[in-house]
Amino acid sequence: MSKAHKHLSVARKNRWQNLRASLRDTTILLGEFRSALLWFSIAILGGGTLFYFLSNLFNEPVGSLAESIYIILTITFLQPPNRAFPHNIVLQSFHFIMPLVGVVMLAQGLADFGSLIFNRRSRNKEWEMAVASTLNKHVILVGLGHLGYRVALKLHETGEQIAAIEFSANTDTLSAVRELGIPVIHDDATRPAALESANIKDARTIILASQNDAMNLQIALKARSMNPAIKVVIRIFDEDFAHALQEQFGFIALSATEMAAPVFAAAATGTDVTNPISIEGQLLSLARITITEDASFVNKTIGYVEDHYHVSIVLIRHDQRSEMHPPDNRSIQAGDTLAMLGGPDELHRLLHDNE
């Protein structure tokens, strides 16, 4: 698939997502006005029922209860009913009282509803929640500091669906991330309600990129309890603690260096990747990927991939057979598994072309 087709597909997906978010937000708004709608319905049905019995009492009967309710509904909207004006003053009062009830109840309700529905963007949290509710198999990113922002950019470049949670409303990167079309929920991610707002039950991965190890762990455990199948990628400063988390909980615990942002993004997309190590001042990671049919380097050689992406391929697996240090002229096929050593940015570029 060409990059142009990928961008077109992403644009269509975004339009469909915004439409679903709008429908979801409208449903939420209608829910907020259900009490007003309920009272209006009671006024119409109750007024129609009362009018029906009073019209029989004062010898000006209406054909049926349904017709009586219809009469009340029409006069509420200042429309003339399909019958003569009543002679009894009690029945006449309905023609003056019900329009006032309708004006007061409907005008207020419609004004509030219209103000909210046409100013969705001003209702940031509700709108972001509506957008997040449309996501499926997405990545939840907690923390939009320097690392979180870089991870968001990398994930966005690969076309991943993302929902972010950030507690600090003053974070400089918050607006920049929202401009990418990523919903950002301003809330404390240690609260289950915040994770629910990001649609945790349908998420595939959660990345915890804050600088607080204890908070990251707390959120990770809550996320796993709310979605047992979710993959957890967690930023941990203490390497010994990181290894313990990997062994005990199966979390992917990575280093906190800013240069590791592509590695965090790769881990979130399901690629096996190691924590970067420094060799003569250069950060290198070992990654394992399975070649897709849409990869731009399908049917290319090992030498082409190494030269083009500046990585070193140390193993190729084809038809259940593994070959260490394959020759440069070895062809790469869809379904092959490659293990390679490279820098975070180089690995990210190759992973992007493997989408």
Secondary structure, DSSP 8 states (H G I E B T S, - for coil): --HHHHHHHHHHHHHHHHHHHHHHHHHHHHHHTHHHHHHHHHHHHHHHHHHHHHHHHTT---S-HHHHHHHHHHHHTT---SS---SSHHHHHHHHHHHHHHHHHHHHHHHHHHHHHTTGGGSHHHHHHHHHHT--S-EEEE--SHHHHHHHHHHHHTT--EEEEES-TT-HHHHHHHHTT--EEES-TTSHHHHHHTTGGG-SEEEE--S-HHHHHHHHHHHHHH-TT-EEEEE-S-HHHHHHHHHHH--EEE---GGGHHHHHHHHTT-EE---EEETTEEEEEEEEE--TT-TTTT-BHHHHHHHHT-EEEEEEETTEEEES--TT-B--TT-EEEEEE-HHHHHHHHHHT-
